Amino acid sequence: MAELHFFTGTMDSGKSTLALQTNHNHAARGRVGRIFTTHDRAGEAILSSRLGLTHDAIEVDDTFDFWRYVVDSLTAGGRVDYLICDEAQFYTAYQIDQLAKVVDELQIDVFAFGILSDFRTRLFPGSARLVELADRMNVLQVEALCWCGKRATHNARTEDGAMVVEGEVIVVGDVDSPGGAPAEVAYEVLCRQHHRRRLTAARAQAVALSPEPLPFGS
């Protein structure tokens, strides 16, 4: 029986790498799939991993209809055994419903990969719907680490080096490179404690070099 799988974790936990590996494993057994993504850091219609691996993909926008795409492909004589859906947190709740319908009505496996919550610590609509509908939900075992060494549980957004907790939900950026100039928009994984205190790696280093005490206030 086909299933809707949801693989989730913070940034740097290997979601896109696992998506590419999942596609490779199924394709190696003669199965035919389709790869989808949206707002990938490498550009439009590309699924990329921070390890440097890439694969062509179908770009998903808010108007994309998974059900119609798969039905049209099958009607035209194509073969579809599974779907790989990366960056699924950015899909609409209705698109997740479409993926569930593909699984139930067409018996096609769907493997979705995405982050649970945004930089404001709120669930993405797509991820929330996947939690509600997925047959299997898998939390990735590769733990991303906060700068302090604890397991990272939250995704932080920085703008010009300063952490922000307000703004547009979807803004493409990448994980900030330690030691380099702050990117205009970048992301960093933090433990809950340091996300609450807005204490990024750069700010922690600056505080450590300053005679001022750590900002332990609310």
Order of alpha helices (4+ residues) and beta strands (2+ residues): beta-alpha-beta-beta-beta-beta-alpha-beta-alpha-beta-alpha-beta-beta-beta-beta-beta-alpha-alpha
